[in-house]
């Protein structure tokens, strides 16, 4: 069943406005600010110095956990009602397009 409610009625306005505002401010700072690159380098340096290998292992662990969820015993859990059909099946052309855009 297709939802016919307009998108502007399904969006929580305060959450959207706050998130959008933060993104716009960050974008403006990135475009106009001269010190953003230095700040990002400092933050990365602090993270890698303080956390070291744990920082890399945590990221790798997240990838392994996602693969385990996708390939393990929980991959057959159906989200939604038992009678619901998927909005779209496994569309390989869509996956290829997304990967191509990421490059």
Biotite code that builds the C-alpha atoms (Angstrom):
import biotite.structure as struc

atoms = struc.array([
    struc.Atom([0.000, 0.000, 0.000], chain_id="A", res_id=1, res_name="UNK", atom_name="CA", element="C"),
    struc.Atom([1.386, 3.386, -0.980], chain_id="A", res_id=2, res_name="UNK", atom_name="CA", element="C"),
    struc.Atom([1.322, 6.176, 1.566], chain_id="A", res_id=3, res_name="UNK", atom_name="CA", element="C"),
    struc.Atom([-0.559, 9.218, 0.303], chain_id="A", res_id=4, res_name="UNK", atom_name="CA", element="C"),
    struc.Atom([0.250, 11.625, 3.133], chain_id="A", res_id=5, res_name="UNK", atom_name="CA", element="C"),
    struc.Atom([2.223, 14.618, 1.818], chain_id="A", res_id=6, res_name="UNK", atom_name="CA", element="C"),
    struc.Atom([5.869, 14.754, 2.827], chain_id="A", res_id=7, res_name="UNK", atom_name="CA", element="C"),
    struc.Atom([5.492, 18.068, 4.667], chain_id="A", res_id=8, res_name="UNK", atom_name="CA", element="C"),
    struc.Atom([3.002, 16.427, 7.037], chain_id="A", res_id=9, res_name="UNK", atom_name="CA", element="C"),
    struc.Atom([5.272, 13.436, 7.748], chain_id="A", res_id=10, res_name="UNK", atom_name="CA", element="C"),
    struc.Atom([8.360, 15.495, 8.699], chain_id="A", res_id=11, res_name="UNK", atom_name="CA", element="C"),
    struc.Atom([8.865, 16.584, 12.283], chain_id="A", res_id=12, res_name="UNK", atom_name="CA", element="C"),
    struc.Atom([9.500, 20.275, 11.717], chain_id="A", res_id=13, res_name="UNK", atom_name="CA", element="C"),
    struc.Atom([11.620, 21.094, 14.822], chain_id="A", res_id=14, res_name="UNK", atom_name="CA", element="C"),
    struc.Atom([13.933, 18.124, 14.258], chain_id="A", res_id=15, res_name="UNK", atom_name="CA", element="C"),
    struc.Atom([14.285, 18.910, 10.564], chain_id="A", res_id=16, res_name="UNK", atom_name="CA", element="C"),
    struc.Atom([14.942, 22.639, 11.104], chain_id="A", res_id=17, res_name="UNK", atom_name="CA", element="C"),
    struc.Atom([17.559, 22.095, 13.810], chain_id="A", res_id=18, res_name="UNK", atom_name="CA", element="C"),
    struc.Atom([19.381, 19.423, 11.790], chain_id="A", res_id=19, res_name="UNK", atom_name="CA", element="C"),
    struc.Atom([19.219, 21.420, 8.579], chain_id="A", res_id=20, res_name="UNK", atom_name="CA", element="C"),
    struc.Atom([20.427, 24.558, 10.373], chain_id="A", res_id=21, res_name="UNK", atom_name="CA", element="C"),
    struc.Atom([23.444, 22.756, 11.835], chain_id="A", res_id=22, res_name="UNK", atom_name="CA", element="C"),
    struc.Atom([24.339, 21.334, 8.427], chain_id="A", res_id=23, res_name="UNK", atom_name="CA", element="C"),
    struc.Atom([24.031, 24.736, 6.735], chain_id="A", res_id=24, res_name="UNK", atom_name="CA", element="C"),
    struc.Atom([26.158, 26.431, 9.433], chain_id="A", res_id=25, res_name="UNK", atom_name="CA", element="C"),
    struc.Atom([28.812, 23.723, 9.102], chain_id="A", res_id=26, res_name="UNK", atom_name="CA", element="C"),
    struc.Atom([28.769, 24.103, 5.307], chain_id="A", res_id=27, res_name="UNK", atom_name="CA", element="C"),
    struc.Atom([29.121, 27.903, 5.523], chain_id="A", res_id=28, res_name="UNK", atom_name="CA", element="C"),
    struc.Atom([31.965, 27.528, 8.018], chain_id="A", res_id=29, res_name="UNK", atom_name="CA", element="C"),
    struc.Atom([33.671, 25.041, 5.686], chain_id="A", res_id=30, res_name="UNK", atom_name="CA", element="C"),
    struc.Atom([33.362, 27.411, 2.732], chain_id="A", res_id=31, res_name="UNK", atom_name="CA", element="C"),
    struc.Atom([34.225, 30.687, 4.425], chain_id="A", res_id=32, res_name="UNK", atom_name="CA", element="C"),
    struc.Atom([36.240, 29.733, 7.473], chain_id="A", res_id=33, res_name="UNK", atom_name="CA", element="C"),
    struc.Atom([39.991, 29.650, 7.144], chain_id="A", res_id=34, res_name="UNK", atom_name="CA", element="C"),
    struc.Atom([40.677, 27.716, 10.336], chain_id="A", res_id=35, res_name="UNK", atom_name="CA", element="C"),
    struc.Atom([38.421, 24.726, 9.734], chain_id="A", res_id=36, res_name="UNK", atom_name="CA", element="C"),
    struc.Atom([41.114, 22.601, 8.084], chain_id="A", res_id=37, res_name="UNK", atom_name="CA", element="C"),
    struc.Atom([43.489, 23.210, 10.984], chain_id="A", res_id=38, res_name="UNK", atom_name="CA", element="C"),
    struc.Atom([40.778, 22.370, 13.507], chain_id="A", res_id=39, res_name="UNK", atom_name="CA", element="C"),
    struc.Atom([39.886, 19.123, 11.731], chain_id="A", res_id=40, res_name="UNK", atom_name="CA", element="C"),
    struc.Atom([43.569, 18.130, 11.625], chain_id="A", res_id=41, res_name="UNK", atom_name="CA", element="C"),
    struc.Atom([43.851, 18.802, 15.370], chain_id="A", res_id=42, res_name="UNK", atom_name="CA", element="C"),
    struc.Atom([40.735, 16.739, 16.120], chain_id="A", res_id=43, res_name="UNK", atom_name="CA", element="C"),
    struc.Atom([42.002, 13.836, 13.995], chain_id="A", res_id=44, res_name="UNK", atom_name="CA", element="C"),
    struc.Atom([45.387, 14.064, 15.704], chain_id="A", res_id=45, res_name="UNK", atom_name="CA", element="C"),
    struc.Atom([43.780, 13.977, 19.152], chain_id="A", res_id=46, res_name="UNK", atom_name="CA", element="C"),
    struc.Atom([41.582, 11.005, 18.207], chain_id="A", res_id=47, res_name="UNK", atom_name="CA", element="C"),
    struc.Atom([44.403, 8.963, 16.757], chain_id="A", res_id=48, res_name="UNK", atom_name="CA", element="C"),
    struc.Atom([46.817, 9.863, 19.570], chain_id="A", res_id=49, res_name="UNK", atom_name="CA", element="C"),
    struc.Atom([44.370, 9.228, 22.411], chain_id="A", res_id=50, res_name="UNK", atom_name="CA", element="C"),
    struc.Atom([42.670, 6.159, 20.989], chain_id="A", res_id=51, res_name="UNK", atom_name="CA", element="C"),
    struc.Atom([45.391, 4.791, 18.707], chain_id="A", res_id=52, res_name="UNK", atom_name="CA", element="C"),
    struc.Atom([44.669, 1.300, 17.443], chain_id="A", res_id=53, res_name="UNK", atom_name="CA", element="C"),
    struc.Atom([41.356, 1.206, 19.325], chain_id="A", res_id=54, res_name="UNK", atom_name="CA", element="C"),
    struc.Atom([40.064, 3.857, 16.907], chain_id="A", res_id=55, res_name="UNK", atom_name="CA", element="C"),
    struc.Atom([40.786, 1.566, 13.938], chain_id="A", res_id=56, res_name="UNK", atom_name="CA", element="C"),
    struc.Atom([39.641, -1.625, 15.642], chain_id="A", res_id=57, res_name="UNK", atom_name="CA", element="C"),
    struc.Atom([36.322, -0.001, 16.580], chain_id="A", res_id=58, res_name="UNK", atom_name="CA", element="C"),
    struc.Atom([35.635, 0.896, 12.932], chain_id="A", res_id=59, res_name="UNK", atom_name="CA", element="C"),
    struc.Atom([36.610, -2.583, 11.781], chain_id="A", res_id=60, res_name="UNK", atom_name="CA", element="C"),
    struc.Atom([34.412, -4.065, 14.504], chain_id="A", res_id=61, res_name="UNK", atom_name="CA", element="C"),
    struc.Atom([31.429, -2.078, 13.235], chain_id="A", res_id=62, res_name="UNK", atom_name="CA", element="C"),
    struc.Atom([31.976, -3.451, 9.731], chain_id="A", res_id=63, res_name="UNK", atom_name="CA", element="C"),
    struc.Atom([32.246, -7.020, 11.064], chain_id="A", res_id=64, res_name="UNK", atom_name="CA", element="C"),
    struc.Atom([29.104, -6.540, 13.181], chain_id="A", res_id=65, res_name="UNK", atom_name="CA", element="C"),
    struc.Atom([27.146, -5.227, 10.166], chain_id="A", res_id=66, res_name="UNK", atom_name="CA", element="C"),
    struc.Atom([28.318, -8.203, 8.089], chain_id="A", res_id=67, res_name="UNK", atom_name="CA", element="C"),
    struc.Atom([27.303, -10.583, 10.881], chain_id="A", res_id=68, res_name="UNK", atom_name="CA", element="C"),
    struc.Atom([23.839, -9.005, 11.014], chain_id="A", res_id=69, res_name="UNK", atom_name="CA", element="C"),
    struc.Atom([23.492, -9.274, 7.237], chain_id="A", res_id=70, res_name="UNK", atom_name="CA", element="C"),
    struc.Atom([24.794, -12.833, 6.915], chain_id="A", res_id=71, res_name="UNK", atom_name="CA", element="C"),
    struc.Atom([23.978, -14.311, 10.312], chain_id="A", res_id=72, res_name="UNK", atom_name="CA", element="C"),
    struc.Atom([20.834, -15.653, 11.915], chain_id="A", res_id=73, res_name="UNK", atom_name="CA", element="C"),
    struc.Atom([19.126, -12.255, 12.035], chain_id="A", res_id=74, res_name="UNK", atom_name="CA", element="C"),
    struc.Atom([19.037, -11.672, 8.266], chain_id="A", res_id=75, res_name="UNK", atom_name="CA", element="C"),
    struc.Atom([15.592, -13.266, 7.945], chain_id="A", res_id=76, res_name="UNK", atom_name="CA", element="C"),
    struc.Atom([13.837, -10.981, 10.433], chain_id="A", res_id=77, res_name="UNK", atom_name="CA", element="C"),
    struc.Atom([11.074, -9.123, 8.664], chain_id="A", res_id=78, res_name="UNK", atom_name="CA", element="C"),
    struc.Atom([10.628, -5.486, 9.594], chain_id="A", res_id=79, res_name="UNK", atom_name="CA", element="C"),
    struc.Atom([7.005, -4.429, 9.608], chain_id="A", res_id=80, res_name="UNK", atom_name="CA", element="C"),
    struc.Atom([3.824, -6.473, 9.656], chain_id="A", res_id=81, res_name="UNK", atom_name="CA", element="C"),
    struc.Atom([3.761, -10.078, 8.493], chain_id="A", res_id=82, res_name="UNK", atom_name="CA", element="C"),
    struc.Atom([1.472, -9.119, 5.625], chain_id="A", res_id=83, res_name="UNK", atom_name="CA", element="C"),
    struc.Atom([3.623, -6.220, 4.379], chain_id="A", res_id=84, res_name="UNK", atom_name="CA", element="C"),
    struc.Atom([5.454, -6.592, 1.095], chain_id="A", res_id=85, res_name="UNK", atom_name="CA", element="C"),
    struc.Atom([8.814, -4.938, 0.445], chain_id="A", res_id=86, res_name="UNK", atom_name="CA", element="C"),
    struc.Atom([8.598, -1.561, -1.276], chain_id="A", res_id=87, res_name="UNK", atom_name="CA", element="C"),
    struc.Atom([11.199, -2.810, -3.736], chain_id="A", res_id=88, res_name="UNK", atom_name="CA", element="C"),
    struc.Atom([13.096, -6.028, -4.055], chain_id="A", res_id=89, res_name="UNK", atom_name="CA", element="C"),
    struc.Atom([16.834, -6.457, -4.377], chain_id="A", res_id=90, res_name="UNK", atom_name="CA", element="C"),
    struc.Atom([17.535, -4.240, -7.344], chain_id="A", res_id=91, res_name="UNK", atom_name="CA", element="C"),
    struc.Atom([21.128, -4.786, -8.463], chain_id="A", res_id=92, res_name="UNK", atom_name="CA", element="C"),
    struc.Atom([21.076, -1.920, -10.927], chain_id="A", res_id=93, res_name="UNK", atom_name="CA", element="C"),
    struc.Atom([20.247, 0.479, -8.076], chain_id="A", res_id=94, res_name="UNK", atom_name="CA", element="C"),
    struc.Atom([23.124, -0.870, -5.969], chain_id="A", res_id=95, res_name="UNK", atom_name="CA", element="C"),
    struc.Atom([25.504, -0.496, -8.912], chain_id="A", res_id=96, res_name="UNK", atom_name="CA", element="C"),
    struc.Atom([24.368, 3.102, -9.464], chain_id="A", res_id=97, res_name="UNK", atom_name="CA", element="C"),
    struc.Atom([24.904, 3.982, -5.794], chain_id="A", res_id=98, res_name="UNK", atom_name="CA", element="C"),
    struc.Atom([28.399, 2.458, -5.838], chain_id="A", res_id=99, res_name="UNK", atom_name="CA", element="C"),
    struc.Atom([29.202, 4.273, -9.067], chain_id="A", res_id=100, res_name="UNK", atom_name="CA", element="C"),
    struc.Atom([28.110, 7.609, -7.574], chain_id="A", res_id=101, res_name="UNK", atom_name="CA", element="C"),
    struc.Atom([30.262, 6.986, -4.496], chain_id="A", res_id=102, res_name="UNK", atom_name="CA", element="C"),
    struc.Atom([33.351, 6.776, -6.690], chain_id="A", res_id=103, res_name="UNK", atom_name="CA", element="C"),
])
